Amino acid sequence: SVLAALFHLSFIYGRNIHHATDFLIEVNPRHVAFYQRMLDFEPFGEEKTCPRVNAPAVLLRLDLARAQEEIARYGGMAETARGIKSLYPYFFSPADELGITQRLLRGE
């Protein structure tokens, strides 16, 4: 639930506040399947070596319009979305997202 909250807050900031269309993340290749399965990220380039840590890395992309659909469908449903293999049910509800967005826009 903590990871879902972090991603949802990032989504709110990126999509609702700054009107971003995509998220890009760099992950170790062994974590790619997790991000694909749990958040719908897609590979966005070939595996390369990340010079900061001298380890293999893959760039992943998330279409925020797609994420928005999943949040609308499953957000706030952690207790009732049994069997859904996704982090989206652990995201805030649409009403909570709206409230958070409004507070951020007001600078609270």
N, C-alpha and C positions, 0 to 999 in steps of 0.2 A: 504493500500500500504506500510505503514511503517513496519508492521508485515511481509509482504511478502519479503521486502528487507532484513530484519534481518535474516529471514530463508534462503534466497538465499545466503547471505554472509556467513552464517554458513555452508551451503552446499558447497560453493566454497572452504572455508577453510578446511572443513572436507574431502570432496571427491576429489577435484582437487589438493589440496596442500598436504594433509596428507594421501590420499588414503584410507579413512575410507569406510566401507561397510554399516554401519547402524548408525542411530541416536537413542538415548534413551532419553526420557523425562519422568518426573514424574509430573502428574497433578492431580488435584482434580477430583473425579469421575464425577462431573457435567459438566466438560469440555471435557470429552472423545469424545463425539459425534462430537464436533466442530473439533478436531484434526483429527478424522477419515474422516469426510466429506471434510474438506478443504485442507488436506495435505496427506491423505492416511496412517496415522499412524494406527498401529494395537496393540491391547492389548498384553502385554508381561509379564504376571504374574497376580496374584490375587490382589485384593484390600487389602491394608495394612494401618496401621496407620504410618504416617510420624512423627518420634519423634522430628524433628526440629520444627514443628509447631503444633504437637499434633492434626493432622487432617487426614482424610482418603486420600489415594493417590493410583494412579494406574500408573504402568510403561507402557509406550507406546514405540513401535519400528517403525522406518521408514526405509525400505529398500531403500538405496540411489540409487540403479540401477533403481528402480521403479520411484523414484523422478526425476532422470535424464531423463527418458522417458517423464514424464509429463512436465518438463521444456523445453525439445526440442519441444514438441507438442504445448505448450501454452505460453511459456515465452515471455514477451514483447507484449502480445496481449490484454491487458486490455480493449482497446477501441473496439476491434472487437470480443471478445469472450463472447458476451452477452448470458446469460442463463447458463453459466458454473458455477456450484456451487463448486468453488475451489479457492484457493489463487494463483495457478500456473500462470494464465494469468497476475498477478501483479508482477511476478518475472521478472528479467532482460531478455532481449532477449539473444539468444545464442551468438550473436556477442558481446554484452556488457559483458556477462559472461566471454568470452574468454579474452577480454581486461582487465577485473578486475583481472582474474587469472594471466595473464602475468605481470601486474603491481605488484601484491603481490609477485610473484616469483622473481621479480627484486628488491624487497624491497622498492618500492615507496610508 
